[in-house]
């Protein structure tokens, strides 16, 4: 997908897939990369959009014309572009870790994170 033009959004989901192990950071195939995202090494940076109830969200498709992507997890951190900060779970290198349960009926998985302002 083409990189977005203009100033960066305030929050980005910096993410990758755990393919062999749940904690791996493996570059996702193009089918998983939402529009408006950009690649950064083995990760993807996807703008978080405002959702309901004060949440920010990104929708990451996990299937396409080639079938379902066989990932074990989505691993991520949140990047605050304006303040040059990275948000992780507690601990120095504790990434957000979302185990995936494969459901052939699901066309997409949602990853939502609450961020206190």
Buried (B, 14 or more C-beta within 10 A) or exposed (E): EEEEEEEBBBBBBBBBBBBEEBEBBBBBEEBBBBEBBBBBEEBBBBBBBEEEEEEBBBBBBBBEEEEBBEBBBBBBBBBEBEEEEEBEEEEEEEBBEBEBEEEEEEEEBEBBBEEEE
